[in-house]
């Protein structure tokens, strides 16, 4: 493609609203342009990269046995109401009414549509298992769109759905998808981790996220420094061998803690270690109150709490509710003499000796507190966030933290949607059974942005070869020079004939502008036709390493083929 015939509006300055490198560079290099908040047009270069990522996804999905289809983005509300998600998905679901006042949603995801389709079309075990996928725009009304393509209101996604007659069959499909996803992100050149995750609004269980390591990631990954264990920090189990200190038990006492509310403040005021504190937090779980205890240096993980009670209806009690239920404000709550609410605790609390906690009186705390002797706990559970330095749950090494960008997510949905939408089949005995489902998503446009986050330098993007919009950036220094123009045209045609993709900068621009744009756009190989054109010699430069060397026109094709191999 000749530069003069396409649209590549590069910018010298960083856009004011672009906070991260991928957003800055994709805009500056002319790959994307914002149409509305969280909504982007993919310009010719951006569209080429997007299609390359899509093709990698498509190839690996088909290798995994998934067949491509396309579903409507406009979905009737009735399907969402049958699963209950019309009411629970939240304001992110874009809802619209047609001229007859019928309710629809713009597809945020397609579990309802595909399950309804399969329930109509598949009636026998002989058609199972089956896996279908699509690559399509999705719509979510993000409260705060940001980071360019990483958090938008319209985005490109690959979503796949599998249907089975047994959980063993689902396990097989799930493992195939995990392998396919790993291959996809490897082919995209990404440094990533497959991490244990929470299913969130999707429901189901057994789920993994695929996280691209990046400092701007919004998720924290807990991983072992000595094995391949990795989990979202919300889901990482804590398996610590706690031990009680060999101390004489002291007498329980109540002391004044005037104005001190946080564990850090109380710890400093009492001159006692933070890990001796018992933090007491009142939660509202399915409209009942539960007092949850943790050690002072730990944080309660509400996802673990949600999973323990198998509910999504969990929230912190308000200050007014704490006063009504326990008689004190938040910051002075504790488990002693509590009989009107359920008390549960993180495992670490059981091993505290001579600790301290709130007294359920404002500005007062108990000291020399000992579990079992001074208060009773219904259950001890793993309820806290894992911390750096904790032992890895697989018994190998120590936990470290990293930030990650989620680019893929796989779920074992089970019978959640099939049951509600009547997706059944006849088994070998002619008995009706409910189908079992899996769900597998990749954020295609997010993956594009994540690649740029890992592949850039101070001059611009440094695309991996398999993802780059073109293989070669061919630059003619002076199009008015007959020798340079002739040799450039010749090379352009030869490369095109050999099916090497080329962006040919034939513009009547200063060389400095062309070179700066070339570095910004970031194609793997640059060929510059300049002063030595009359000798048939060009300059070749590799974008990633900066290596430069001269080539005679007779050597170019073989050298390019070897560089691209």
Protein Blocks (a to p, Z undefined) as FASTA:
>chain_A
ZZklmccdddfbdcfklmbfklmmmmmnopaccfbghiacddfklmmmmmmmmmmmmmmm
mmnopacddddfbdcfklmmmnopmmmnojmlccdddfkopacdddfbfklmmmmmmmmm
pmbfklpccddddddddddddfbgghhjmlcfbdcddddddddfbfklmmmmmmmmmmmm
mmmmmmnopacddddddekjngpehiaddddddfkbcbdcdddfkbcbdcdfklmccddd
ddddddddddddddddehiabfmlmmmmnopafklpccdddddeehiacdddddfkbccd
fklmmmmnopabdcdddfklmmmmnopaehiacfehpakbccdddfklmmpghiaddehi
ghiacehiaehjloccfbacdfbdcdehiacfklpajddddddddfbdcddebjmlmmmn
opacddfkopacddddddddddfklmmmmmmmmnccfkbccddfklombfbdcddfblml
mklmmmmmmmmmmmmmnopacdddfbfcdfklmmmmmmmnopabdcdddfklmnopacdd
dfklopacdddfklmmmmmmmmmZZ
